[in-house]
Amino acid sequence: MTRASEARDGAVTLDSRGLPAWLDPVVSAAGTIQPLQLSRFLPPENGSGRQSAVLILFGEGERGPELLLMERSGSLRSHAGQPSFPGGSLDPEDGDPRGEGPLRAALREAEEETGLDPAGVQLFGVLPRLYIPVSGFVVTPVLGWWREPSPVGVVDPNETARVFTVPVADLTDPANRATAVHPRGHQGPAFLVESALVWGFTAGVIDRLLHYAGWERPWDREKRVPLDWRA
């Protein structure tokens, strides 16, 4: 594996060289963004929480820049049926949660869930660790460039219901933006794309990335959709 994910000695590295110019704003944002600029939910100070990582993978498709997402199986205990980034808990062999561990976990989980070939991925940044109170996950978002795209799809239907890519142009289209309303009253950013409602942690991170990368377009924040929205 070159340039990207794994050096010859087996170390997983970050490398921002040779990226397409359109990713420059994302690289810049990743280097300066602060935890509270991403979310008000930060890891517990006592160190509790399930260490995990997600892969925010940017590729380039027929309609330009795009993101890889998946829909979690409806039978899972945590976040069942939700569109999300590929990812999951760190395993002991992944290593230090504050070192290479999240990089290894993000690539491993993406391969297990979508069939992605990690050799074609160039990891170029890491965002601050965040917290998902409902499931107790401490999540490290890992940024990657899909330098050499590989076929992806559902590997295990018990974990993944669907794998798909979303053009960034659709994510920034005001017509596809809304505020999702949880039955308990919680509200947050949402995206109506690819016949899916992207909400929760995933939508929150995408929303902030678009904002700090300067890609966000004005949208109607009064437009509300329930979590059972269907295209």
Steps between C-alpha positions, in 0.01 A plus 500: 500500500643831401420855590225425714405271744777269593874552479736211426568447870128449559444842653186682396579856398336828408608659172350814347730509197362462152135553589265662246482878538132491588590323826721789614218665703435170681869456580513857630187454712631174646812677617321779684155380606438476875287234674217736600484627141396148401268402783394588850536132592863437594661188653450460876787644700525180705611310190191279477332414172550243225792605283406493131579658165321582176642549151390819323603398151501752217503369144437641157212369296314589182358811669817610673598464867299249698485330842472130579212412733322186609169414660526294814298181535165540672586214736802664663486601866648848443381750238298236313394600149689829502711622208853547629867511421669159500654437839482331837675417823876478536640151553799443729720427199417840350727664755494827692166687477698824501748377241465271200208308650219704342674496160525123503147456631346734242662311213431155647136574571447657157641189337284271715181699441531609137770284341716810447862428409709697756796500260321759287436740788725789598436615854569870530346628822330435832226709660460549876349211693126531561243324717169332422309498831226258392748219428800608706740504204804728499551552127810611312408614146779407256520680165599315185540549125386212279807518281436165331127417515404137556165322476288535815177344615334313785737244651290379792123573488492461879711815528435696182178550305639719221819668381482814288680818400356850521623787279615797707290711260189325635608554859544872440176537302260703719210291371651194667554661840265495796480482877422152630261476794540208739183363667643620831531851365870510419585682180804502275619541141390245242555419135237353266721314254506166314151412628633526855474736794851558632473631856658474843875483550576445130292797383646718774857431389416548132323827583802638684746381235302674227489815711868519591613395153302795360273274294176568688222680314215685672213263579162513671561405863127516565437204269438206733471128433419208731745211537263269311527717187498304176569628149 
